[in-house]
Amino acid sequence: AEAAIRDRLLGGESNIINARRADFMDSAERAESQRREDLNRLGVLRSGDTANVLGDLDSLRERGLLDLAAQGDVLQGQALQEATLPISTSRLGI
């Protein structure tokens, strides 16, 4: 347990963020598949607009991943702050 705590405080992967990232990627893949199906049905995939539409999806996915990374940074900062509190203060819930 101590090694896991040390790893997390030093910037290791967060299980919470990893789970959120996996959920996000599953959702993004389903959305992309649905978008491709919709575009194919409308005939857009055969036109020159395909790259623009799919590029927008890629941009949104990257933004979501960056948001998750930022959440991980916040969690790490909170963990560091809690770890540096005096023991008597943290045990009192202050």
C-alpha positions as CSV (number, residue, x, y, z in Angstrom):
1,A,0.0,0.0,0.0
2,E,2.9,2.4,0.8
3,A,4.4,1.9,-2.7
4,A,1.0,2.6,-4.3
5,I,0.7,5.8,-2.3
6,R,4.2,6.9,-3.0
7,D,3.7,6.2,-6.8
8,R,0.5,8.2,-6.8
9,L,2.0,11.1,-5.0
10,L,4.9,11.2,-7.4
11,G,2.7,11.3,-10.5
12,G,1.8,7.7,-11.1
13,E,-1.4,6.7,-12.8
14,S,-4.6,7.1,-11.0
15,N,-7.1,4.2,-11.1
16,I,-9.9,6.7,-11.1
17,I,-8.6,8.5,-14.1
18,N,-7.8,5.3,-15.9
19,A,-11.3,4.1,-15.4
20,R,-12.7,7.4,-16.6
21,R,-10.4,7.4,-19.6
22,A,-11.5,3.8,-20.6
23,D,-15.2,4.9,-20.3
24,F,-14.5,8.0,-22.3
25,M,-12.7,6.1,-25.1
26,D,-15.6,3.5,-25.2
27,S,-18.1,6.3,-25.5
28,A,-16.0,8.1,-28.1
29,E,-15.6,5.0,-30.2
30,R,-19.3,4.4,-30.2
31,A,-20.0,8.0,-31.1
32,E,-17.5,7.8,-34.0
33,S,-19.0,4.6,-35.3
34,Q,-22.5,6.1,-35.2
35,R,-21.2,9.3,-36.9
36,R,-19.6,7.3,-39.6
37,E,-22.8,5.3,-40.1
38,D,-24.8,8.5,-40.3
39,L,-22.4,10.2,-42.7
40,N,-22.3,7.1,-44.9
41,R,-26.0,7.0,-45.0
42,L,-26.0,10.7,-46.1
43,G,-23.3,10.1,-48.7
44,V,-20.9,12.5,-47.0
45,L,-18.1,9.9,-46.6
46,R,-17.7,9.8,-50.3
47,S,-17.3,13.6,-50.5
48,G,-14.4,15.9,-49.6
49,D,-16.0,16.9,-46.3
50,T,-15.0,13.5,-44.7
51,A,-11.7,14.7,-43.4
52,N,-13.2,17.8,-41.8
53,V,-16.0,15.9,-40.0
54,L,-13.7,13.1,-38.8
55,G,-11.0,15.7,-37.9
56,D,-13.6,17.4,-35.7
57,L,-14.3,14.1,-33.9
58,D,-10.5,13.6,-33.4
59,S,-10.2,17.1,-31.9
60,L,-13.1,16.4,-29.5
61,R,-11.6,13.2,-28.4
62,E,-8.2,14.8,-27.8
63,R,-9.9,17.6,-25.8
64,G,-11.7,15.0,-23.7
65,L,-8.4,13.2,-23.0
66,L,-6.7,16.4,-22.0
67,D,-9.6,17.2,-19.6
68,L,-9.2,13.8,-18.0
69,A,-5.4,14.4,-17.7
70,A,-6.2,17.7,-16.0
71,Q,-8.6,16.0,-13.6
72,G,-5.7,13.6,-12.8
73,D,-3.4,16.6,-12.0
74,V,-6.1,18.0,-9.7
75,L,-6.4,14.7,-7.9
76,Q,-2.6,14.4,-7.5
77,G,-2.4,18.0,-6.2
78,Q,-5.1,17.2,-3.6
79,A,-3.3,14.0,-2.6
80,L,0.0,15.9,-2.2
81,Q,-1.8,18.6,-0.1
82,E,-3.4,16.0,2.1
83,A,-0.1,14.2,2.5
84,T,1.7,17.3,3.7
85,L,-0.8,18.2,6.3
86,P,0.3,17.7,9.9
87,I,-0.9,14.3,11.1
88,S,-2.9,15.8,14.0
89,T,-4.7,18.2,11.7
90,S,-5.5,15.6,9.1
91,R,-6.8,13.2,11.7
92,L,-9.1,15.8,13.1
93,G,-10.6,16.4,9.6
94,I,-9.3,20.0,9.5
